[in-house]
């Protein structure tokens, strides 16, 4: 099976959920995008080693895909926040 795109979306979802959990802790929220990017990079490398259909075949690309996916979780959160804000 080809899980290339699905695995990238899964990294975004995992990072989003972890960031929502971290929001309940006393961690300063300014660090959440950095934590999300680092977490995404780590998950990207792990996914490359576990899934044969992952869209990266080397560590640098796996880290880059993971970081972008992790930061996308922050972007999704900001879009949702902006849509809720009354105009």
C-alpha positions as CSV (number, residue, x, y, z in Angstrom):
1,X,0.0,0.0,0.0
2,X,1.1,3.6,-0.7
3,X,0.8,5.7,2.5
4,X,3.0,8.6,1.3
5,X,0.5,11.4,1.6
6,X,-1.3,9.9,4.5
7,X,1.8,9.6,6.6
8,X,2.6,13.3,6.0
9,X,-0.9,14.2,7.1
10,X,-0.6,11.9,10.1
11,X,2.5,13.8,11.3
12,X,0.5,17.0,11.2
13,X,-2.3,15.5,13.2
14,X,0.0,14.0,15.8
15,X,1.9,17.3,16.2
16,X,-1.4,19.2,16.5
17,X,-2.7,16.9,19.2
18,X,0.6,17.1,21.1
19,X,0.5,20.9,20.9
20,X,-3.1,21.0,22.2
21,X,-2.0,18.8,25.2
22,X,1.1,21.1,25.8
23,X,-1.2,24.1,25.9
24,X,-2.6,22.8,29.2
25,X,0.8,22.8,30.8
26,X,2.7,25.9,32.1
27,X,5.0,25.9,29.0
28,X,5.2,29.4,27.4
29,X,3.1,29.3,24.2
30,X,5.8,31.1,22.2
31,X,7.8,27.8,22.2
32,X,5.0,25.7,20.8
33,X,5.8,26.2,17.1
34,X,9.5,25.3,17.7
35,X,8.4,22.2,19.7
36,X,6.0,21.3,16.9
37,X,8.7,21.6,14.3
38,X,11.2,19.5,16.2
39,X,8.6,16.9,17.1
40,X,7.6,16.7,13.4
41,X,11.2,16.3,12.3
42,X,11.7,13.4,14.8
43,X,8.5,11.8,13.7
44,X,9.6,12.2,10.0
45,X,12.8,10.3,10.6
46,X,10.9,7.6,12.5
47,X,8.3,7.3,9.8
48,X,11.1,7.0,7.1
49,X,12.5,4.0,9.0
50,X,9.2,2.3,9.7
51,X,7.2,2.9,6.5
52,X,8.6,1.8,3.1
53,X,6.3,4.1,1.2
54,X,7.3,7.3,3.1
55,X,8.0,10.1,0.6
56,X,11.6,10.5,1.7
57,X,14.5,8.1,1.3
58,X,17.2,10.0,3.2
59,X,17.4,11.7,6.6
60,X,17.6,15.3,5.4
61,X,14.4,15.0,3.4
62,X,12.7,13.1,6.1
63,X,13.5,15.8,8.7
64,X,12.4,18.5,6.2
65,X,9.1,16.8,5.5
66,X,8.6,16.3,9.2
67,X,9.4,19.9,10.2
68,X,7.0,21.3,7.5
69,X,4.3,18.9,8.7
70,X,4.8,19.9,12.3
71,X,4.7,23.6,11.5
72,X,1.6,23.0,9.4
73,X,-0.1,22.0,12.6
74,X,0.7,25.5,14.0
75,X,-0.7,27.0,10.8
76,X,-3.9,25.0,11.0
77,X,-4.3,26.2,14.6
78,X,-3.9,29.8,13.6
79,X,-6.4,29.5,10.7
80,X,-9.0,28.1,13.1
81,X,-8.3,30.9,15.5
82,X,-8.6,33.6,12.9
83,X,-11.9,32.2,11.6
84,X,-13.3,32.3,15.1
85,X,-12.4,35.9,15.7
86,X,-15.4,38.3,15.1
87,X,-14.8,40.9,12.4
